[in-house]
């Protein structure tokens, strides 16, 4: 199976971090976020990936080139005008119309077994299968009934309460292209809702940890949770990508008497003597003064 990897977004809710760095390259446990998605795809046996680019696309292009495309074929679809999740996929329909394919966000931080997702898709007979995760009451955007997605973002008038959220991973048949538009558009409001109306969108429930790093706070929480609790995929990322996730960069300087509690410290950071860093993320180049206490913060240099 092929895959469509989304890497074009502006990451506006992560500004100012994404003002100079594309969201797919934002570090999570000191490795670029996109490494999590690449690991999942390679483990599922994917050898051909179509990846859309827009915001700071030169940085992503160089990243792939410098790492020899991680040993797989990566076809880049560059968007002069940001086309959205629907229009961006539609632009690549000629590359993905020969069979089911994976649809994956480049900033997914989870340990989803994509091969298992694909098996569930083929067994369901549906035209699309979304990996969904249970979420807290009142936070859901996906309504599931008897293994099928019956509503998305309450766009269809139905009574079922949404108790799940979309993890950013799916398997889609080329039938998805019937509902998409070539113009700027959202895949949920076009293609996926079309499949729901046709009773052709299945749900695959993922119950492991996963994180949305779309906002500064959710990004901090993702790093803190991984530093505190780990995730199995962290141990496999080095094999797939050559990057090694770690909470404390080997290129950080930590003085004596420092206490670091469930935090991630980036390259070139300096933490002064006796400082306390708790449930925080220090991006590369940050400085913490001697004796300073940093708690539940995201620091940029």
C-alpha positions in Angstrom: 0.0 0.0 0.0 1.0 3.6 -0.6 0.5 6.5 1.8 -0.4 10.1 1.7 1.5 12.1 4.4 0.2 15.5 5.2 3.0 18.1 5.9 1.8 21.3 4.3 0.0 23.0 7.2 0.9 26.4 8.6 0.9 25.3 12.2 -0.6 28.7 13.1 -1.6 27.7 16.7 2.0 26.8 17.4 3.4 30.2 16.6 5.9 31.6 17.2 7.6 28.2 17.1 6.4 27.6 13.5 7.3 31.0 12.3 10.8 29.7 11.4 10.2 25.9 11.6 7.6 23.8 9.7 5.4 21.9 12.1 6.5 18.4 10.8 10.1 19.3 12.0 9.1 20.6 15.4 11.0 18.4 17.9 9.1 16.0 20.1 11.5 14.3 22.6 14.3 15.9 20.6 13.4 14.3 17.3 11.4 15.9 14.4 7.7 15.1 14.8 7.5 13.6 11.3 9.8 10.8 12.4 7.0 9.3 14.4 4.8 9.0 11.2 7.7 7.7 9.1 8.4 5.0 11.7 4.8 3.8 11.6 4.7 3.8 7.8 7.9 1.9 7.4 6.8 -0.7 10.0 3.6 -1.2 8.0 5.7 -2.0 4.9 5.0 1.2 3.0 7.6 1.9 0.4 6.0 4.7 -1.5 4.8 7.9 0.1 3.2 11.0 -1.4 3.8 14.0 0.8 2.3 17.5 0.4 4.3 20.6 1.3 3.6 24.3 1.6 4.8 26.2 4.7 8.6 26.4 4.7 8.6 23.6 2.3 12.3 24.0 1.5 13.1 22.9 5.0 11.1 19.7 4.7 12.5 19.0 1.3 16.1 19.4 2.6 15.3 17.2 5.6 14.2 14.4 3.4 17.2 14.8 1.0 19.7 14.9 3.9 18.4 11.7 5.2 18.1 10.0 1.8 14.3 9.8 2.1 14.7 7.3 4.9 15.2 4.5 2.4 11.7 4.8 0.8 10.3 6.6 -2.2 8.9 10.0 -1.2 7.1 11.9 -3.9 6.7 15.6 -3.0 3.6 17.5 -3.9 4.4 21.2 -3.4 1.4 23.6 -3.1 1.9 27.2 -4.0 -1.5 27.9 -2.5 -2.3 25.9 0.6 -5.1 23.6 -0.5 -6.2 22.2 2.8 -6.5 18.5 3.8 -9.1 17.8 1.0 -7.7 19.8 -1.8 -4.1 18.7 -1.1 -5.2 15.1 -1.3 -7.2 15.7 -4.5 -4.2 17.2 -6.2 -2.5 13.8 -5.8 -5.4 11.6 -6.9 -3.5 10.4 -10.0 -0.8 9.0 -7.7 -3.1 7.2 -5.3 -6.1 6.0 -7.4 -4.8 2.4 -7.9 -5.9 1.0 -4.6 -6.4 1.7 -0.9 -3.8 3.9 0.8 -2.8 5.2 4.2 -3.7 8.8 5.1 -1.5 10.0 7.9 -0.8 13.3 9.6 2.9 14.1 9.8 2.6 15.3 13.4 0.9 12.2 14.8 2.4 11.2 18.1 1.0 7.7 18.8 1.9 4.0 18.4 -0.9 2.9 16.0 -0.4 -0.4 14.3 -1.1 0.7 10.7 -1.0 -2.9 9.4 -3.7 -3.8 11.8 -5.7 -0.8 10.7 -5.4 -1.9 7.1 -6.6 -5.5 8.0 -9.6 -4.0 9.8 -10.4 -1.9 6.7 -10.3 -4.9 4.4 -12.4 -7.0 6.7 -15.0 -4.2 7.1 -15.8 -3.9 3.4 -16.0 -0.1 3.9 -14.5 2.5 1.6 -12.6 4.1 4.4 -11.6 3.3 7.9 -10.6 6.0 10.5 -8.4 5.2 13.5 -10.3 6.9 16.4 -9.6 7.2 20.1 -12.0 7.5 23.0 -11.9 11.0 24.5 -13.2 12.8 27.5 -16.9 13.6 27.7 -17.7 16.7 25.7 -14.5 16.6 23.8 -15.5 14.1 21.1 -15.9 15.0 17.4 -16.5 11.5 16.0 -19.7 9.6 16.6 -19.3 5.8 16.3 -22.1 3.2 16.2 -21.6 -0.6 15.8 -18.1 -0.2 14.3 -19.1 2.6 11.8 -18.6 6.3 11.8 -22.0 7.9 11.8 -21.1 11.5 12.3 -18.2 13.9 12.1 -18.1 17.3 13.9 -21.9 17.0 14.1 -22.1 17.9 10.4 -25.0 15.4 10.0 -28.2 15.8 11.9 -28.1 12.7 14.2 -28.6 12.0 17.9 -25.5 9.9 18.7 -23.1 11.6 21.1 -19.6 11.9 19.7 -17.3 10.1 22.1 -14.2 9.7 20.0 -11.7 11.8 18.1 -9.8 11.3 14.9 -6.2 10.3 15.6 -5.0 11.5 12.2 -4.6 8.0 10.7 -6.9 6.3 8.2 -7.1 3.9 5.3 -9.0 5.2 2.3 -10.2 3.7 -1.0 -10.0 5.7 -4.2 -13.7 6.2 -3.7 -12.8 9.1 -1.4 -11.9 11.2 -4.5 -15.5 11.3 -5.6 -16.4 13.6 -2.7 -13.2 15.8 -2.9 -12.7 19.1 -4.6 -9.6 20.5 -6.3 -10.0 23.8 -4.6 -9.1 24.7 -1.0 -11.2 22.3 1.1 -11.3 20.1 4.2 -11.3 16.4 3.8 -13.8 15.9 6.7 -16.3 18.3 5.3 -16.1 16.8 1.8 -14.8 13.3 1.3 -15.2 11.8 4.7 -18.7 13.1 5.3 -19.6 11.8 1.9 -18.5 8.3 3.0 -20.5 8.6 6.2 -23.7 9.5 4.2 -23.1 6.4 2.1 -22.6 4.3 5.3 -19.2 3.5 4.0 -16.8 4.8 6.7 -15.7 2.3 9.4 -14.1 3.0 12.8 -10.9 1.3 14.1 -10.6 2.0 17.8 -7.1 2.8 19.1 -6.8 2.7 22.8 -3.1 3.6 23.3 -1.7 7.0 24.2 -1.7 9.6 21.4 -1.1 13.4 21.3 -2.2 16.3 19.2 0.6 18.8 19.1 -1.5 21.5 17.4 -1.2 24.1 20.2 1.6 25.3 22.4 0.0 23.7 25.4 -0.8 20.4 23.8 2.8 20.3 22.4 4.2 20.8 25.9 1.9 18.2 27.4 2.9 15.7 24.7 6.6 16.1 25.5 6.0 16.0 29.3 3.9 12.8 29.0 6.5 11.1 26.9 9.3 12.1 29.2 7.4 10.8 32.2 5.7 7.7 30.8 7.4 6.8 27.5 5.8 5.2 24.5 6.8 1.9 22.8 7.4 3.6 19.5 10.2 5.7 21.0 12.4 2.6 21.1 11.8 1.8 17.4 12.3 5.3 15.9 16.1 4.9 15.8 15.8 1.8 13.6 13.4 3.4 11.2 14.9 6.9 11.0 18.3 7.0 12.7 17.0 9.6 15.2 17.1 8.8 18.9 14.3 10.3 21.1 15.6 11.4 24.5 14.3 13.8 27.1 17.8 15.3 27.7 19.8 16.2 24.7 23.4 15.0 24.7 24.3 18.5 23.5 22.7 20.3 26.5 24.8 21.7 29.4 23.5 20.9 32.8 25.3 22.4 35.8 25.5 20.9 39.3 22.5 20.6 41.7 20.0 20.9 38.9 16.6 19.1 39.3 14.9 18.1 36.0 11.4 16.6 36.5 9.4 15.2 33.6 10.9 17.7 31.2 12.5 17.8 27.8 15.7 19.8 27.3 16.9 20.5 23.7 20.2 20.9 21.9 22.4 23.7 23.1 20.4 24.5 26.2 22.2 25.6 29.4 20.6 25.0 32.8 22.4 26.9 35.6 23.5 25.5 38.9 20.7 24.7 41.3 17.9 25.4 38.8 14.6 23.4 38.8 12.9 22.5 35.5 9.6 20.8 36.0 7.0 19.6 33.4 8.5 21.9 30.9 10.0 22.0 27.4 13.2 23.9 26.6 13.6 24.3 22.9 17.2 24.3 21.4 19.3 27.2 22.6 17.4 28.1 25.8 19.0 29.3 29.0 17.9 28.9 32.6 19.7 31.0 35.1 21.3 29.5 38.2 18.7 28.9 40.9 15.8 29.7 38.6 12.6 27.6 38.7 10.8 26.8 35.4 7.5 25.0 35.9 4.9 23.9 33.3 6.4 26.1 30.6 7.4 26.1 27.0 10.6 28.1 26.5 11.9 29.4 23.2 15.4 30.9 23.0 
